[in-house]
């Protein structure tokens, strides 16, 4: 049995960068005052963070 497959009881969310579905229990979150965004890992978080910096620079 593959333990990486989420059980039916797990709620899934999509990574805000690559849209991969991941269990809520495994999601990395960046909280703001009005919303929560989820990342499947540090690579996607870094990509999102760099996009935010580039938008602020322009």
Secondary structure, 3 states (H helix, E strand, C coil): CCCCCCCCCCCEEECCCCCCEEEHHHCEEEECCCCEEEECCHHHHHHHHHHHHHHHHC
